[in-house]
Amino acid sequence: MTDSSQYYNTHAEQYVKSTAEVDMSEQYAMFLPHLTKGSSILDAGCGSGRDSLYFKQRGYTVQAFDASEAMVESTRSLAQIPVRKLTFLEMDYDQEFDGIWACASLLHVPKQESIKVFSLLAKALKPKGFLYCSFKNREESFEKDGRIFSCFTPESMQEFIQGLEAFKLIEMKLSTDVRPGREDEGWVNVVMQKR
């Protein structure tokens, strides 16, 4: 089993630097209008803590987790919020959050674990809660630098969501990677609501 968290422990500084200033306004605009000020958000696979900090600064109550110890530390020091070291399969939340933000993090979950992980995400959400997630827009999943990348196209994403009992699709949007030199990389951004 590939453990993607090892990559983030080893390349923490470089990763934080390359993602810290990325403009996520388009993605925030998909997610935040569904939540009221003060709503509780779980930053699932929080990485550097960039998004946790953004949500906290805008008056949301934020908790976070990541499988990488280095990312847990980064988010703790940047956002000053409760952060746990967890994998997606270890999530044990029960109807705690109005929204879950899983930006470029669920793509490290192997496809065969996806159904289980999405059921745990649904369990973590309050009734009618919202989930944002993003995946690389590719036909095939792949491995690189010891990391697994589970990819979707808009069509395969649509199909996947139809198979989820707990969620319905609210919005799907394609975007391009905003990191310098990554302009050729496409992303599938999705907002779902817990049924």
C-alpha positions as CSV (number, residue, x, y, z in Angstrom):
1,M,0.0,0.0,0.0
2,T,1.4,3.4,-1.0
3,D,1.5,5.8,1.9
4,S,1.3,9.3,0.3
5,S,1.9,10.9,3.7
6,Q,5.5,10.0,3.6
7,Y,6.0,12.2,0.6
8,Y,4.6,15.2,2.5
9,N,6.7,14.5,5.6
10,T,9.8,14.4,3.4
11,H,8.9,17.4,1.1
12,A,7.0,19.5,3.7
13,E,8.9,22.8,3.2
14,Q,8.9,22.6,-0.6
15,Y,5.2,21.7,-0.6
16,V,4.1,24.4,1.8
17,K,6.1,27.0,-0.3
18,S,4.6,25.9,-3.6
19,T,1.0,26.0,-2.4
20,A,0.9,28.8,0.2
21,E,0.1,31.6,-2.2
22,V,-2.2,29.7,-4.6
23,D,-5.4,31.6,-5.4
24,M,-8.3,29.4,-4.4
25,S,-11.0,32.1,-4.7
26,E,-12.9,30.2,-7.5
27,Q,-13.1,27.0,-5.3
28,Y,-14.0,29.0,-2.1
29,A,-16.8,30.6,-4.2
30,M,-18.3,27.1,-4.9
31,F,-18.3,26.1,-1.3
32,L,-18.7,29.0,1.1
33,P,-22.1,30.3,-0.2
34,H,-23.7,27.1,1.1
35,L,-22.6,27.9,4.7
36,T,-23.6,30.6,7.1
37,K,-21.0,32.6,9.1
38,G,-19.8,30.7,12.1
39,S,-20.6,27.3,10.5
40,S,-18.3,24.5,11.4
41,I,-15.9,23.3,8.7
42,L,-13.6,20.3,8.7
43,D,-10.5,20.8,6.5
44,A,-10.0,17.1,5.5
45,G,-6.4,16.5,4.4
46,C,-5.5,20.0,5.4
47,G,-2.0,20.1,3.9
48,S,-0.2,23.4,4.8
49,G,-3.2,24.9,6.6
50,R,-3.7,27.6,3.9
51,D,-7.4,27.0,3.6
52,S,-8.0,26.4,7.4
53,L,-6.5,29.8,8.0
54,Y,-8.7,31.4,5.3
55,F,-11.9,29.9,6.7
56,K,-10.9,30.9,10.3
57,Q,-10.2,34.5,9.3
58,R,-13.7,34.7,7.8
59,G,-15.4,33.7,11.0
60,Y,-15.9,29.9,10.5
61,T,-15.2,27.4,13.2
62,V,-12.5,25.1,11.8
63,Q,-11.0,21.8,12.7
64,A,-8.6,19.9,10.5
65,F,-6.7,16.6,10.0
66,D,-4.0,15.2,7.8
67,A,-2.2,11.9,7.6
68,S,1.2,13.6,7.5
69,E,2.8,14.7,10.8
70,A,4.6,17.6,9.0
71,M,1.3,18.9,7.6
72,V,-0.4,18.6,10.9
73,E,2.4,20.8,12.4
74,S,2.2,23.3,9.5
75,T,-1.6,23.7,9.9
76,R,-1.4,24.0,13.7
77,S,1.2,26.8,13.6
78,L,-0.3,28.6,10.7
79,A,-4.0,28.5,11.5
80,Q,-3.9,27.9,15.3
81,I,-6.8,25.5,15.3
82,P,-7.3,21.9,16.5
83,V,-5.6,19.5,14.1
84,R,-5.5,15.7,14.3
85,K,-3.1,13.2,12.7
86,L,-5.6,10.9,10.9
87,T,-6.1,9.1,7.6
88,F,-9.4,9.3,5.8
89,L,-10.2,5.8,6.9
90,E,-9.6,6.7,10.5
91,M,-12.2,9.5,10.6
92,D,-14.5,9.0,13.6
93,Y,-16.6,12.2,13.4
94,D,-20.3,12.0,13.9
95,Q,-22.6,14.7,12.5
96,E,-20.2,17.4,13.6
97,F,-19.8,19.7,10.6
98,D,-21.8,21.9,8.4
99,G,-19.2,21.6,5.7
100,I,-16.2,19.5,4.8
101,W,-13.4,20.9,2.6
102,A,-11.3,18.2,0.9
103,C,-9.2,20.1,-1.5
104,A,-6.8,17.9,-3.6
105,S,-6.7,15.5,-0.7
106,L,-9.1,12.7,-1.5
107,L,-7.2,12.0,-4.6
108,H,-4.6,10.2,-2.4
109,V,-7.3,7.7,-1.4
110,P,-7.1,4.5,-3.5
111,K,-10.2,4.0,-5.6
112,Q,-11.1,0.8,-3.8
113,E,-11.4,2.6,-0.5
114,S,-13.5,5.5,-1.9
115,I,-17.0,4.3,-1.1
116,K,-16.0,3.6,2.5
117,V,-14.3,7.0,2.8
118,F,-17.3,8.9,1.4
119,S,-19.6,7.1,3.8
120,L,-17.3,8.3,6.7
121,L,-17.4,11.9,5.2
122,A,-21.2,11.7,5.1
123,K,-21.2,10.5,8.8
124,A,-19.0,13.4,9.8
125,L,-21.5,15.9,8.2
126,K,-24.6,17.2,9.8
127,P,-27.9,16.5,7.9
128,K,-27.9,18.5,4.6
129,G,-24.2,19.4,5.1
130,F,-21.9,20.2,2.2
131,L,-18.7,18.5,0.9
132,Y,-16.3,20.1,-1.5
133,C,-13.6,17.9,-3.1
134,S,-11.3,18.1,-6.1
135,F,-9.5,15.5,-8.2
136,K,-7.1,15.7,-11.2
137,N,-9.1,15.6,-14.4
138,R,-7.6,12.4,-16.0
139,E,-8.8,9.1,-17.3
140,E,-6.3,7.0,-15.5
141,S,-5.2,7.0,-11.8
142,F,-1.4,6.9,-11.4
143,E,1.5,6.8,-8.9
144,K,4.3,9.4,-8.7
145,D,7.0,10.0,-6.1
146,G,5.5,7.5,-3.8
147,R,2.1,9.1,-3.9
148,I,-1.1,7.6,-5.3
149,F,-3.4,9.8,-7.4
150,S,-7.0,8.6,-7.9
151,C,-8.3,10.6,-10.9
152,F,-11.7,11.3,-12.4
153,T,-13.1,12.9,-15.5
154,P,-16.4,14.8,-15.3
155,E,-18.2,11.7,-16.7
156,S,-16.6,9.2,-14.3
157,M,-17.1,11.6,-11.4
158,Q,-20.8,11.9,-12.2
159,E,-21.1,8.1,-12.4
160,F,-19.3,7.8,-9.0
161,I,-21.6,10.2,-7.3
162,Q,-24.7,8.5,-8.7
163,G,-23.4,5.4,-6.9
164,L,-23.2,7.2,-3.5
165,E,-26.3,6.8,-1.4
166,A,-25.4,9.5,1.0
167,F,-24.7,12.4,-1.4
168,K,-26.3,14.3,-4.2
169,L,-24.4,16.5,-6.7
170,I,-24.9,20.2,-6.3
171,E,-22.2,21.6,-8.7
172,M,-19.3,20.4,-10.8
173,K,-16.8,22.7,-12.3
174,L,-13.6,22.3,-14.3
175,S,-10.5,24.4,-13.5
176,T,-6.9,24.6,-14.4
177,D,-4.0,24.3,-11.9
178,V,-3.0,27.8,-10.8
179,R,0.5,26.9,-9.7
180,P,3.2,28.2,-12.0
181,G,4.2,25.6,-14.6
182,R,1.1,23.5,-13.9
183,E,-1.2,25.2,-16.4
184,D,-1.7,22.0,-18.4
185,E,-3.1,20.2,-15.3
186,G,-6.9,20.1,-15.2
187,W,-9.1,19.6,-12.0
188,V,-12.6,18.4,-11.4
189,N,-14.1,20.4,-8.6
190,V,-17.3,19.1,-6.9
191,V,-19.8,20.3,-4.3
192,M,-22.1,17.6,-2.9
193,Q,-24.8,17.7,-0.3
194,K,-25.6,15.1,2.2
195,R,-29.0,13.6,1.5
